Amino acid sequence: MEAMLRGLNWKSSLVYLDDVLVFCRTFQDHLLHLQHVFERLRNTGLKLHPSKCNFAKQKVRYIGHIVNSEGISPDPEKVTAIRTYPTPTNIKQLRAFLGLSKYYHRFMKNYSKIASPLHQLTRKFIKFIWTEQCQTAFDELKESLSQPQIL
C-alpha cells in the first residue's frame, strides 16, 4: 500500500499496512486528495470495502491515536489500558507493558529515562526482582501518559 501511494504519503495521506488516512486543511482539498488516492487504487486494481471507509471526518481513530484539527493524541481507550495495567509480576508481563507504553513514548516526556529501571529487568541473565525503583518508574510512566501532549 505504501508503494502504491508513494509521493502522497505524508503530504496528503498516511499509510499503515492496509489503513489509509487522507488529510487536508479544507474540504475542497480533501476531495482532491481523495481523487488522487482513488486513482492510485484504481490503477493498481485495489478495491475498498465501503463499510470500512469514513470520509470527510473532523476526528478519526487511526492506529491507536485520535487525529483531528488540533493534531494527534493517544486514543483514550489505550491510555486507560495503560493506566489500569496491573503491576507486572514476571518478565512477560513487563515486556507487554513496555511494548504498550513505548508505542506512545513521543507523548511522554523523558520516556527512556523513566523506563530505564524497567528495561534493565528485561536484560538477559537478570533475575526478575521488582524493586521500589521499578514500581516508581512503572507508576511514573502510567501517570505521564495520563497527561498526554498533542503532536
Summary of the structure (lengths in Angstrom):
residues: 151
radius of gyration: 19.7
end to end distance: 24.8
largest distance: 58.7
contacts: 368
relative contact order: 0.11
helix: 46%
strand: 14%
